[in-house]
């Protein structure tokens, strides 16, 4: 059996935040700490996703013009496309390099 180690941390909440979190915990029959940890994990995952999207967008122009960077992407089964300013991961069939639909120049 694996035991999770926790670090005790004190946070200050405004009364409305405490009431809402306590209500959620009661409805779901969970501890307040468990609800807060879940919300922190969700926010950390969202921030990581935004950071990765920003890094990918920063490199987009290099991938559009530098054939050496995308030489092996045709071996991948995943396509990363721009959608409304955000990166969206889509599973796509493999196609020849240089397809105009993909801003990276290749289906991945």
C-alpha positions in Angstrom: 0.0 0.0 0.0 1.3 3.4 -1.0 1.0 6.3 1.5 0.8 9.8 0.1 2.9 12.4 1.9 1.3 15.8 2.5 2.9 19.1 3.5 0.9 21.2 5.9 0.2 24.6 4.4 -1.9 27.5 5.8 -3.8 29.6 3.3 -6.1 32.6 3.9 -9.5 32.5 2.2 -12.1 35.2 2.1 -15.4 34.0 3.7 -17.2 33.5 0.4 -14.4 31.2 -0.8 -14.4 29.1 2.4 -18.3 28.8 2.2 -18.2 27.6 -1.4 -15.4 25.2 -0.9 -17.0 23.8 2.3 -20.3 23.4 0.4 -18.6 21.5 -2.5 -16.8 19.2 0.0 -20.1 18.4 1.9 -22.0 17.7 -1.4 -19.3 15.4 -2.6 -18.7 13.9 0.8 -15.0 14.8 0.7 -12.6 16.8 2.9 -12.1 20.5 2.2 -8.4 19.7 1.8 -9.2 17.1 -0.9 -11.3 19.6 -2.8 -8.6 22.3 -2.6 -5.9 19.9 -3.8 -8.0 18.8 -6.8 -8.6 22.5 -7.7 -4.9 23.3 -7.4 -4.0 20.3 -9.6 -6.5 21.4 -12.2 -5.0 24.9 -12.2 -1.5 23.7 -12.4 -2.4 21.4 -15.4 -4.1 24.4 -17.1 -1.0 26.6 -16.6 1.3 23.9 -17.9 -0.9 23.5 -21.0 -0.8 27.3 -21.6 3.0 27.4 -21.2 3.4 24.5 -23.7 1.0 26.2 -26.2 3.0 29.5 -25.9 6.3 27.6 -26.5 4.8 25.9 -29.5 3.5 29.1 -30.9 6.9 30.8 -30.4 8.5 28.0 -32.5 5.8 27.9 -35.1 7.6 30.1 -37.6 10.7 28.0 -37.4 8.7 24.8 -38.1 7.1 26.5 -41.1 10.3 27.3 -42.8 13.0 24.9 -41.5 12.6 21.5 -43.2 15.2 20.0 -40.9 13.0 20.5 -37.9 10.1 18.6 -39.4 11.9 16.0 -41.4 10.7 13.1 -39.1 7.3 14.4 -38.1 5.6 12.3 -40.8 6.5 9.3 -38.6 4.2 10.6 -35.8 0.5 9.9 -35.6 -0.6 13.1 -34.0 -1.4 16.4 -35.7 -1.0 19.7 -34.0 -3.0 22.5 -35.7 -3.8 26.1 -34.9 -7.5 26.6 -34.0 -8.8 30.0 -33.0 -5.4 31.1 -31.7 -5.0 28.0 -29.6 -3.2 24.8 -30.4 -5.6 21.9 -30.7 -4.3 18.3 -30.8 -6.1 16.1 -33.3 -5.5 12.6 -34.4 -5.2 12.7 -38.2 -4.3 10.2 -40.9 -0.8 10.5 -42.3 -0.4 12.5 -45.4 2.4 13.7 -47.6 4.6 16.5 -46.3 3.7 20.0 -47.2 -0.1 19.8 -46.9 -1.4 23.3 -46.8 -4.0 22.6 -44.1 -1.3 22.1 -41.5 0.5 25.3 -40.3 3.6 23.1 -39.4 3.9 21.9 -43.0 3.4 18.2 -42.2 0.8 16.0 -40.7 2.3 14.7 -37.5 
